[in-house]
Amino acid sequence: MTHLAGGKVVAPLRRKSIEERIAERQAQRGALEGKGKHFEHGPAKFIFVFLIVFVVLGHLLGLILLMMLDIT
């Protein structure tokens, strides 16, 4: 709030920027505790792990197939 010379209280003319609003929200939220510091959402963690395993297994199977067929 802004005070004028006559003691009148007036709201600021501009709205806070999105960065300022996000910073205030994060400050009020506090720190994460315990497990799940990087993945707060269980299904997101499951999908992430599944995709990593899928890619690694796909590469290994592809290499094995190429070695069996002797294709270079």
C-alpha positions, 0 to 999 in steps of 0.5 A: 500500500502507498501513503499519500501526503494527506494520510490516504492509503492507495493501492499500487498502480501496477500488478506484481510481475509473475516472477515476484508472485512465484517467488512469494508462493515458493517462499510460503511453501517451504522446503520439501521433506523426506523422500521424493525431493525430486519426484513429488508425484508417484506416477511421474516417477514410475513413467520416468523409471520405465522410460529409462529401463525401456531405452537401456533394454532396447539398446542392449537388445539391438546390440545383441541382435547386430552381433548375432547377425554380424552386421556392422 
